[in-house]
Amino acid sequence: MQKSTSITFLVVIFLLLTACSAGSQKSQTLSAKSPAAADLELAAVVEEVVQKHEAVDEVVAVALNKHISTAFKVSGFHRLRLKQIRREVNDLIQEAVPSEYTVHITTDKRLIRDLKKVARDIKANDGIALPQTQDELEKINKDMHG
């Protein structure tokens, strides 16, 4: 009796595990994206424009799917007027890029690190953003609230 109970228990566990894994595969196929080409030249132009601002120490930019994601570091006393600097940088970018692009800006250290990783991944793939990289960039943009 105890042997049949343990076998039944194992069968139930096996069925639950296979049912759960089938559900996760469906969610992965629903969010499947095709690789997209990033505009490395536009990202370089944005980085150059932002770097010209006196308060900016370091900048990283990614241009993908009509979105420009920009993260930059500001240090010292410039941090006291961070809101104004963000507005000024946003204006500089808006002047430099076509109007159909949505601009996302951040000075958050974690988002700067994450955007640097995305930029490295895109450059390592010769300007192609893999689906996983696109998902990471969408999450970063959502976190920027912009």
Secondary structure as UniProt FT lines:
FT   HELIX           2..30
FT   STRAND          36..37
FT   HELIX           40..51
FT   TURN            54..55
FT   STRAND          56..64
FT   TURN            65..66
FT   STRAND          67..74
FT   HELIX           76..81
FT   HELIX           82..96
FT   TURN            99..100
FT   STRAND          102..106
FT   HELIX           109..124
FT   TURN            125..127
FT   STRAND          128..129
FT   HELIX           131..144
//
